[in-house]
Amino acid sequence: MMAHHRVDCGDLPVELTLSVFQPGAGPVEVNLMAMVTRVLPLAEQVGLLSRLYEQALESLGLDRSTAVFRRLFCSDPANQAEQLLTSPLLADDCATSWVGQAPVGPGKVALWAYHLGDPRGPLATSRDGATFALHRDTLTHYWTTGLAAAQAPDAYSQSEAVIKAYVDILGGRALTLADHLVRTWFFVRDIDVNYQGLVKARRELFDIHGLTADTHYTASSGIGGESANTRALVFLDAWSIAGVRPEQIRYLKARDHLSPTNTYGVTFERGTAIGYRDRTHALISGTASIDERGRILHPGNVERQLERTLENVEALLAEAGATGVDMSHWIVYLRDVSDEPLIRARMRQRYGDAPMVFLDAPVCRPGWLVEVEGIAMVPGDYPAFPHF
């Protein structure tokens, strides 16, 4: 059901890959990754990505109204903000996210876009400030992007303020962290210095709001990333679902491969599987070369770390009835960009033309040289569950 494609861009210096997932006659889900492969001015790069993105949608019979989420990865957010924020790629017709995580290679910017085509008709959407809503039968998906609190003095205080602000956003919709939050991305400037402030604030606030080792956490990535506001040490993108039922959600553990995260003081799930009427989504958190006791495996050897990382991901996916070929996209974070040619070759050898982006973004422990995340999609048959 999952099909991966490399789009022929002719002589244009763009690599564009996409995945298409459609079980039966239900909605089609498309993930697209695009990056520039030649040194060009930023305006030309953005123009190229915009043009080829539109052409790819047209070839699939989709238009911009089917967009649900777009994220731009950029090399210098403080200096690129004006051009990026006025580009069609960050138009407010969907949830839009952008983060300072430089694409590895000559490109200054890369695109991840997620579209949903429904044969029943146009998508029902709305926006309220930083939050975009996709209304689907009895469910509403809320994407909130770019939450920051740069006025606070340190990473702990900023993280605390950001999480409290998000709790208020959910509360205004009668939602809670414990019952409705399914995915977070915490982007941390100078992660080797500031990550522990995030860890402490998140652990304390999650405990207050019912996310504990005895209940559950949520799928997440805590990763190096920068905002255009150079005073922002932490900022947040998050996804919650109103109307989701507890029986739709399973937390992926793979305990023979990975430790519980609270073993080393952090508070997130390794993965979360969400069942719908005709499909399951497996949300894979940022995953690295770790063992069942929480130890970093293969320090200093990026190739062996990648092998163990992918083994861990495959173990998580197996609990959701999925494999690596069911991944709709891969985001690959690298501490040392010189490792990219090797990592790219191994990823392409294993997963073919699946959408991938390779980013200069250090992981939360210095010993981890590579981390990956993504979402797998597999058909399901759950007549009692809501439609996606």
C-alpha positions in Angstrom: 0.0 0.0 0.0 3.0 2.3 0.5 4.6 3.4 -2.7 7.8 5.5 -2.9 8.8 7.5 -6.0 11.7 9.6 -7.1 10.4 12.5 -9.3 12.3 13.2 -12.5 13.3 16.8 -12.3 15.2 16.8 -15.6 18.2 19.2 -15.5 16.9 21.1 -12.6 19.1 20.8 -9.4 16.5 19.4 -7.1 16.1 16.0 -5.5 12.4 15.3 -5.0 11.0 12.1 -3.5 7.5 11.3 -2.4 5.4 8.5 -0.8 1.8 7.7 -1.6 -0.4 5.7 0.8 -4.0 4.8 0.1 -5.6 1.7 1.5 -8.7 0.8 -0.6 -10.9 3.7 -1.6 -10.0 5.8 1.5 -8.1 9.1 1.6 -4.7 9.2 0.0 -1.7 10.4 2.1 1.3 12.0 0.4 4.6 12.9 2.0 7.1 14.8 -0.1 10.7 15.8 0.5 12.6 18.2 -1.7 16.1 19.7 -1.5 18.3 21.8 -3.8 21.5 20.1 -5.0 23.5 23.1 -6.4 24.9 26.3 -4.9 22.3 29.0 -5.7 21.0 32.2 -4.1 18.3 31.6 -1.5 15.6 33.2 -3.7 16.4 30.9 -6.6 16.3 27.9 -4.3 13.0 28.8 -2.9 11.6 29.4 -6.3 12.8 26.1 -7.6 11.3 24.2 -4.7 8.0 26.0 -5.0 7.8 25.3 -8.8 8.6 21.6 -8.6 6.4 21.2 -5.5 3.5 22.5 -7.5 4.3 20.3 -10.5 4.5 17.2 -8.3 1.1 18.0 -6.7 -0.4 18.4 -10.2 1.0 15.1 -11.4 -0.7 13.4 -8.4 -4.1 15.2 -9.0 -3.7 17.2 -5.9 -3.7 21.0 -5.2 -2.6 23.2 -2.4 -5.9 22.9 -0.6 -4.9 19.3 0.3 -1.9 20.5 2.3 -2.0 19.6 6.0 1.6 20.3 7.1 4.8 21.8 5.7 8.2 22.2 7.4 11.1 24.1 5.9 14.6 23.2 7.1 16.9 26.2 6.6 20.6 27.0 7.1 20.4 30.4 8.6 17.0 31.3 10.0 17.9 34.7 11.4 19.0 36.0 8.0 16.6 34.0 5.8 13.4 34.8 7.7 12.1 37.5 5.5 12.5 35.5 2.2 11.1 32.3 3.7 8.1 33.8 5.5 7.0 35.5 2.3 7.4 32.4 0.1 4.4 30.3 -1.0 6.0 27.4 0.9 5.0 28.9 4.2 1.6 30.2 3.1 -1.0 29.9 5.8 -3.2 27.3 4.0 -1.9 24.5 6.3 0.2 24.0 9.4 3.6 25.6 8.7 6.8 25.0 10.5 10.3 26.2 9.9 13.5 25.4 11.8 17.2 26.2 11.6 18.5 22.8 10.7 20.8 23.1 7.7 20.2 20.5 4.9 23.5 18.7 4.3 24.9 19.6 1.0 24.9 22.7 -1.2 21.2 23.6 -0.6 20.2 26.3 1.9 16.7 25.0 2.4 14.7 21.7 2.2 11.0 21.0 2.3 8.9 18.4 3.9 5.2 18.5 2.9 2.3 16.3 3.9 -1.0 16.2 1.9 -4.3 14.5 2.4 -6.5 13.9 -0.6 -10.1 12.8 0.3 -12.3 11.4 -2.5 -15.3 12.6 -0.6 -14.5 16.3 -1.1 -12.4 19.2 0.1 -10.7 19.2 3.5 -12.4 21.0 6.4 -9.8 23.2 8.1 -9.4 26.3 10.3 -6.7 28.3 11.9 -6.4 30.1 15.3 -3.1 31.8 15.8 -0.3 29.3 15.8 -2.7 26.4 15.7 -4.1 24.8 12.5 -7.0 22.4 12.7 -8.0 19.6 10.3 -11.6 18.4 11.0 -12.1 14.8 10.1 -15.6 13.3 11.0 -15.5 12.8 14.8 -11.8 13.8 15.1 -10.0 17.1 14.9 -6.2 17.1 14.4 -4.5 20.2 15.8 -1.0 21.2 14.7 0.6 24.0 16.8 3.9 25.3 15.5 6.7 27.7 16.5 5.8 28.1 20.2 8.7 30.0 22.0 9.2 32.1 25.1 12.4 33.9 24.2 11.9 36.5 27.0 12.6 33.9 29.7 16.3 33.9 30.9 17.3 30.3 30.4 16.4 27.0 28.8 14.6 25.7 31.8 12.4 28.8 32.1 11.8 29.0 28.4 10.8 25.3 28.3 8.5 25.7 31.2 6.8 28.8 29.6 6.4 27.0 26.3 4.8 23.9 27.7 2.5 26.0 29.9 1.5 28.0 26.9 0.7 24.8 25.0 -1.3 23.5 27.9 -3.4 26.7 27.7 -3.9 26.3 24.0 -5.2 22.7 24.6 -7.3 23.8 27.6 -9.1 26.4 25.4 -10.3 23.5 23.3 -11.2 21.3 26.3 -8.1 19.1 25.6 -5.3 17.8 27.8 -1.8 16.7 27.4 -2.5 13.2 28.8 -5.6 12.4 26.7 -4.9 14.2 23.4 -1.2 15.0 22.7 0.4 12.5 20.3 3.6 14.1 19.1 6.0 16.8 20.0 9.2 18.3 18.5 11.4 20.3 20.8 14.1 22.3 19.0 17.0 23.3 21.2 19.6 25.9 20.4 23.1 24.7 21.4 21.6 21.4 22.6 24.8 20.2 24.4 24.3 23.2 26.8 20.5 23.7 26.9 19.0 20.2 26.7 19.0 19.5 30.4 16.9 22.6 31.1 14.2 21.2 28.7 14.4 17.8 30.2 13.8 19.1 33.7 10.9 21.4 32.8 9.2 18.8 30.7 9.5 16.1 33.4 8.1 18.4 36.0 5.2 19.6 34.0 4.4 16.2 32.5 4.2 14.8 36.0 1.7 17.6 37.0 -0.4 16.8 33.9 -0.6 13.1 34.3 2.2 11.9 31.9 4.4 9.7 34.0 6.2 6.4 33.9 3.1 4.7 35.3 0.8 6.2 32.7 2.4 7.1 29.4 4.3 9.9 27.7 4.1 10.9 24.0 6.1 10.4 20.9 8.8 13.1 20.6 12.0 14.4 19.2 14.3 16.7 21.2 16.9 17.8 18.7 19.3 20.6 17.9 17.5 23.4 16.0 17.4 27.2 15.9 14.7 29.9 15.6 15.0 33.2 13.7 14.9 34.8 17.2 18.4 34.2 18.4 17.2 34.5 22.1 14.9 31.5 21.7 16.7 28.6 23.3 13.8 26.2 22.9 10.7 26.1 20.7 8.0 23.6 20.1 5.9 22.0 17.4 3.1 19.7 18.6 0.2 17.6 17.3 -2.9 16.7 19.3 -6.1 14.9 18.3 -9.5 15.8 19.7 -11.9 12.9 19.9 -9.2 10.2 19.9 -10.1 7.2 22.0 -7.7 5.4 24.4 -8.3 2.1 22.5 -7.0 3.7 19.3 -3.5 4.3 20.9 -0.7 1.8 21.6 2.7 2.8 22.8 5.6 1.1 21.1 8.3 -0.2 23.5 10.6 -2.8 21.9 12.0 -3.5 25.3 14.4 -6.2 24.0 16.1 -3.4 22.0 15.5 -0.1 23.9 15.2 1.0 27.5 12.3 3.0 28.9 13.3 6.6 28.4 12.9 7.4 32.1 15.8 5.0 32.7 18.0 8.0 31.9 15.7 10.8 33.1 13.8 11.8 30.0 10.1 11.5 29.4 8.9 10.4 26.0 7.6 7.3 24.2 9.7 5.4 21.8 6.8 5.3 19.4 3.0 5.6 19.2 0.7 3.7 17.0 -2.7 5.3 16.3 -5.4 3.1 14.7 -8.2 4.5 12.4 -11.0 2.7 10.6 -8.8 1.6 7.6 -5.2 2.3 8.6 -2.6 2.6 11.4 0.0 5.4 11.8 3.1 4.5 13.7 4.8 7.7 14.9 8.5 6.9 15.5 10.2 9.3 17.9 13.8 10.4 17.5 15.7 7.1 17.7 19.5 6.5 18.0 22.0 3.7 18.8 20.9 2.7 22.2 20.4 -0.7 23.9 17.9 -2.1 26.3 19.8 -0.7 29.3 19.9 2.9 28.0 23.6 2.7 26.9 25.0 4.3 23.8 26.2 1.6 21.5 29.2 1.8 19.1 30.6 5.2 20.3 32.6 6.9 17.5 31.4 4.5 14.8 28.7 6.2 12.8 28.1 3.3 10.4 27.5 0.8 13.2 25.4 3.4 15.1 23.2 3.7 12.0 22.8 -0.1 11.8 21.7 -0.3 15.5 19.4 2.8 15.1 17.6 1.2 12.2 17.4 -2.2 14.0 15.7 -0.3 16.9 13.3 1.4 14.5 12.4 -1.9 12.8 11.7 -3.4 16.3 9.4 -0.6 17.1 7.6 -0.8 13.8 7.1 -4.6 14.2 5.0 -3.9 17.3 2.7 -1.8 15.0 2.6 -4.5 12.3 4.9 -2.4 10.1 8.4 -2.6 8.6 10.8 0.0 7.3 9.3 -0.1 3.8 6.1 1.3 5.3 7.8 4.5 6.4 6.2 7.5 4.7 9.3 9.6 5.2 12.6 9.7 7.1 14.2 12.6 8.8 17.9 11.9 9.5 19.8 14.1 12.0 23.6 14.2 11.9 26.2 15.6 14.4 29.0 15.6 11.8 27.9 16.5 8.3 31.0 14.8 6.8 29.2 11.5 7.7 26.3 12.3 5.3 27.6 10.5 2.1 28.0 7.2 4.0 24.6 7.6 5.8 22.8 8.6 2.7 24.2 5.6 0.8 23.2 3.1 3.5 19.7 4.6 3.9 19.1 4.6 0.1 20.5 1.0 -0.1 18.0 -0.1 2.5 14.9 2.0 1.8 15.2 2.9 -1.8 13.4 6.1 -3.0 11.5 6.8 0.3 11.4 10.5 1.1 14.4 11.5 3.2 16.1 14.6 4.3 19.6 14.7 5.9 20.2 17.6 8.4 23.0 19.2 10.4 21.3 18.8 13.8 23.1 17.4 16.8 21.3 14.8 18.9 20.7 15.2 22.7 23.7 13.2 23.8 27.1 14.1 22.3 27.9 10.4 21.8 25.1 9.8 19.4 26.3 10.6 15.9 23.0 9.9 14.0 19.3 9.9 14.8 16.2 9.2 12.7 12.5 9.7 13.0 9.4 9.3 10.8 5.9 7.9 10.4 5.0 4.5 9.0 1.5 3.8 7.6 -0.1 0.4 7.2 -3.7 -0.7 6.2 -6.0 -1.7 9.1 -9.5 -3.0 9.6 -11.0 -1.5 12.7 -14.7 -1.0 12.1 -15.3 0.5 15.6 -12.6 3.2 15.1 -13.2 6.6 13.6 -12.2 7.3 10.0 -8.9 9.1 9.4 
